[in-house]
Amino acid sequence: MSVLERIELGLLVLGLILIAAGALQARYRYVGGRSRGRRFYWMTSGFGTFFFAVGVGKIWPNAILVTVFFGAIVAVSAYLSTPYLKIGERIYALSPADREPDPPDGGLGKK
């Protein structure tokens, strides 16, 4: 296995770990607060998708298709199960409870 292949494999694994961390945040919400959780979800998912795309080796068509594929999965997952799909001041979510505006305390539940 050449050095380049090892780097690509490492980027693939790192990408999958970061994408999984975002998915686990969507499921278990272990980072408290809506805005903090939203930032964590999008940062880990975005970096994970980027690293995975770089790790596939070929930019066209592999990396482009991987980016579109994982981007669609992350966006649909955010819409279906979280309040993390926020564009401007509007929150897009399947659940009416998730569509509510962020609490003024950042969603930490403190008074």
N, C-alpha and C positions, 0 to 999 in steps of 0.2 A: 504494500500500500504506500503510495507516494505521499509526500508532505501535503500537496494540494488536496488530495483525496481525504486525508485526515482532517484538514481544516474544514473542508466542505461537510464532512460527517459531523464534526463538532458543531458547526453552525446549524445543521439540521436538528441535532439533538437539543441545542440551546433554544432554537425556535419552537420546537414542540413543548419544551418545558415552560417557556413563557406563555405560549398559547394556552396550555393546560392551567397555568396559574390564573390567567384571566377567566377561563371557564369555571374554575373552582370559586373564584370571587363572585361570579354571577350566581352560582348555586348556593354557596354557604355564607357569603357576605362577611368574611372574616376581617376585612378592613372596615372599621366603623365610619359612619357618616356617609350620606349620599354623595356629596361632592368628592370626598376623598376616595370613596369606593369607585366612583365613576372615573376619576383620574387614573387610579390603579388599573382598572379594567382596560381602558383604552391604551395606556402606556404599555402594559405587558402584552396585550394582544397585538398592538402595532409593531412593537419591537420584535415580537416572536414571528410575526408574518414576514417582516423584513429579513431577519436572520435566516429563516427557512427558505425564503426566495433566493437569497444570495447563496445558500448552501446547495441548491439544486444544480448549480454550475452554469447552465446556459440561460442567458437573459431571455432570448426569444426562442421558443414560445414558453419554455418551462417556468421561468420565474414570473412572467406576466400572468400565466394561467394560475399558478399557485397563489399569487397575490390576490387575484380576483376571487378565487375559490375561498380562501380563508377570510378575506374581507367580507364576502357575502355571508359566510357562516357567523362571523363575529357580529355583524350588524343585525342579522335576523335574530340571533340569540339575545342580543341586547334589547330588541323590540319585544320579543316574546316573554322574557322572564325577568327583566330588570327595569329600573328607572334611569338607565345609563345612556340612552340614546337621546341626547339633548342638543338641539340645534337652535342657537340664539337663546331665547328664554323659554322656548317650548320644549316640553318633554314628550317624546313619542314612546308609548308603551301599550301593550295589549290590555293590561289590567288597569281599570280606572284608579285604583289606589296608587299605582306607580306613576300615573299621569299628574298627580298632585304636585304643586310647586315645592321646591326644596324648602325645608324649614329654615328660619333665620339663623339658627345655631349650626347650620351645616349638616343637619340630620343626626347629630350625636345624641339627641334626646335629653340634653341638659337644660335646666331652667335657670 
